[in-house]
Amino acid sequence: MRVAAIDIGTNSTRLLVGDERRTVITRLGRGVDRTGRLDEGAVTRTIDVLRDYAAVISDAGASQVRVVATSAARDAANREDFFTAAAEVLGVRPEVLTGEEEGRLAFLGAISDLDTADGPFLVFDIGGGSTEFVVGSERADQVLSVDTGSVRLTEQWLHSDPPTAEELSMAVSVVRAYLDDVTREMPATRSAACLVGLAGTVTTIAAVELGGYDRDRVHHFRLSRNAAEDVFRTLATEPLADRRANPGLEADRADVIVGGCCILVAIMRHFDVDSILVSESDLLDGIVRTAREESGL
């Protein structure tokens, strides 16, 4: 059985079907934190990408399609209008994942090719609008989703080009407050043997450190805390026009990557780790794995 999975996120819209993966930055969540509504232009961009994905899915002969939407859709008052348009294109209506559901699926994807003996794992998924924290070994034992992500943090606090020291300090402080909540509500995070980072912020910072993006090199790359801090300092002090030129950094992600860096370095500092494991297996893989298990495959 070939399963197609689509993740409509705050920053990007992604597809996994068979061995094919596609990611397009559509910024569906632009302005949602301020207005509470999906921007018309962002909706149009996302629907155009979904139309392309529908053709890929058809060509791949997928027998099952699951489409999920995350933080931006959770927060938007007009999401049903967008879902109706998406269903017309895909033939499947998107489903809104709660933060907990998103975290559990991301955890399943992340550990799918890890040795459970190396756990317990603390898996964190830095999205555009939220960040999920999940701890466990063979299954997700504790899950918490917090309302901070690369797009949300950027829109709230990082207004200068490049951000000022005061803006960066405030952004990191906000993340630290959320992390205090994480360790208070999920005490098992303190005993995790391995931190695993997912999603575009983490893989991008790894790619910048490596000097360019190569999925095989990025997947299960050990990103050191020193390297993450170095990348943060470099990107945070560059104006946007210069930042876009960094090898491994997509031009369309350059305006929110510093916000993502604030979250990543705050996590590494808070849990006082020397490195994290970068994973390209994530929410999409968890969706496919779940669909196969439910079908008895």
N, C-alpha and C positions, 0 to 999 in steps of 0.2 A: 504494500500500500504506500503510495506516494502522498505525503502530506505537505501542503503549502501553509506557511505561517507568515502573517504580516503583523508587524508591530508599528502602530501609529503613535509615535511619541511626541513630546513637546518640541524637540529639536529636529528629529529625523524620522523618516518613514522607511521601514526596512522589510526585506523579503528574504525568506529561506524556503527553497523548494529543491529537493534532491541535494546536489552538491553546489547549487548556485545560490549565492548571497548577493543581495543588492542593498545599498544604502543611499538615500538621497536626503539631503538636508532641506526640509520644507518649512521649518520653523512654525508649525501649527500653533504653538503656544505663545507666539509673539503678542505681547500686550495683555494676555489673559489675566495675569496677576493684578493688573491695574483696572481692566474693564470688566472682567468676569465673562467675556464673550470671545469666541473665536473670530479672528480677523478675516474679512472677506477675501482679501488677497491670499492669505495663508491657506484658507480652505480651497481656493482655486488651484493653488500650487499642489496641494496634497492630492486632490482629486485627479489632477493630470498624471501624477506619479502612480496613483492606484490604477488608472486606466492602462498605463504601461505594464504594471505588474500583472494585471488581469490577462494580458496577452502572453506574458512569460508563463504564467500558471497554466494557461490553456495549452501552450506548446509542450509543456512538461508532462501533461497528462495527469495532473494531480487529481486524486479521487476524493480528497477531503481538504477543505480550506478553513482555516480558523484565523479570524481577524480580531486583534485586540487593540484597545486604545487605553492610554495611561493618564498621566497627570493632567495634561491640558484639557482632555475631555472630561476628566473628573470634575474640573473646576468651572467649566463653561456652561452658561445657561442655555446657549443655542446649539448644544451638541447634537440634539436629535435631528435638526435640519441637515447637519453635516453627515450624520449616520445614514439618513435617507439617500443623500446623493452618493455616498460611498457604496451603499447596497445596490443602487442602480448600476454602478460600474462593475462591481465584483460579483454580484449575485449572492452575497453573504453580508449580513448586517454586522458591523463591528460590535463587540461587547466591551463594556467598560470594566477594567480590572480594578479591584480595590488595591490599595498599597500592599496589603498582606498577600493577596493572590499574585501580584506582580513579583513580590519577593520570593515566594515559594517556587514559582516557575523559573525564575532566574537562577535560583539555587540548584534546581534539578539540572538545568543546562550546564551550569558551571562545574558540577561534580561528575558529570557524565563520563569524563575521561581523566578523572583523578583517582588516585589510590586512597580509599577511605581510611586506610591505616595512617595516612598523613594528617588526618583530622584530629580534633574537630576544626572545622573551617569557619571563618567569619567572611562571608561573601557580602560585598557591597557593590551596588549598582548605581552609579552616578548618572542620573538622567538630566533632562533639561529642566523639569519642574519639581522633581522629587528625587530622593536618594533612599534606596532600600538597604536594610541591614538584616542579614540572616545568619544564624549560627546553627551548626549541626554537623554531623558526620555523614551518615547515610541518608538522613532526611532532615528537613528543616525543623529544628526544635523550637526556635524563637525567631520572630519576624517583627520588624518595626520599619515603617515608612515615615520619613520626615519631609516636611515641605520646603526643601531647598535643593536646587539643582543649578546647572551652569547658566541656563537662560534666566531663571527666576532671580538668582543672586546677582547677575550682571544688571538686570533691569532695576533691581532695588538699590544697589549700592555702587556700582562701577560706572560712573558717568563721564569721567574725563578720559582723554586720549593722549598718552597712556594714563591708567588710573593713578591717582595720587596715593601717597603713602597712607594718608588718613583713610581713604576709601578702602584700600586693601586691608588695613588693620581692622576696620569695621566689618568687612565681609568675613574675614577669618574668625573674628569674635562671634559673629552670628552663628557660624557653623559650629564653633566650639560649644555654644550653648545647646545646640541640637545634640551634639555628641555626648554632653553630660546626661541628656535625657536617655540616649541609647544605652549607656552603661548602667544607668540607674534602673531602667526598665528591663534590660537584658544583661544581668550580671554574668551570664555565661560567656559573653564576648571577651571578658578579661582572661579567660583560660583557653581561648582559641589558639591552636598550634600554627595555623597558617591563615593569613589574610589574602583573599582573592578579589581582585578588582575587575569590574566589568564595565562595558559600554564605551562610548566614543571618547569621553574625556580621558579615561585611563589608557586606552589603546593609542590615542593620539600622543599623549605625553611619552609613552614608550617609543612610538615611531619617531618623535623628534629626537629623543635620546639616541636612537639607533641610526639617525641620519636619513631616514626615509621609511615609508610604509611597505612592509612585506608581511603578509598574514602569517606565514610559517615561522618567521622570526619573532613576531610580536606575541603569538600564542604561546603561553607559558614562559614568557620572558620574565626574568627576575628583575624588577625595577627597584633599584636601591633608593633609600630615603634621600641620600645625598644627590643622586641624579634627579629625582623629582624636584628637590629644592632648587637645583641649578636651572632646570627647565623653567620652573616658576619664576625665578629672578629674571631670566632672559626674556621671557614672553611678557612679563608684567611691566618691564621697563621700556619696551619697544612700542612706538606708535603703531596703530593698526596696519598702516600701509607697509611697514617693515615686517611686522609680525607675519603677514600673509606669505612672506618669502621663505619661511622656515621649512626645510625639507621634512616631510612627514605630516605637515599641518595643512588640512584642506582649507582653501581660501574662505569658504562659507562658514567654517567653524571658528575662524580667527577672532571674531568679535565676542565670542562667549568662552573661549578656552581659558582665559585668565580666571573667570569665575569658577570654572571647573577645577583649575589648579588650586584655587583657594580651598575647595572642598577636599581634594586629594591630600594636600600637604597637612591640612588640619587633621584628617583621619590618621595619617602616619605619625604625626606628633602626638595626638591624643592617646593612641594605643602603643606609642613608643616602640615601633618596629623598625628594624634595619632595612626591610624590603617587603614588597608584596609580590604575589604571583599574578601576572596579567593573563586574563582569559578572554579568548574570542568566542567561547561557547557561553551562551547566555540565555536570555528570555526566549528567543526564537527556538533554540535547541530544546528548552524545557517544554515548549508548546508541542513540538514534534514528538518528543519522548512521551509526553502524557497521552497524546492521541494514539500512539502505537500501543502503549500499555493498555489503554481502554479498549482497544480492538483485539487485544490478546496476542500482539505480535512482539 
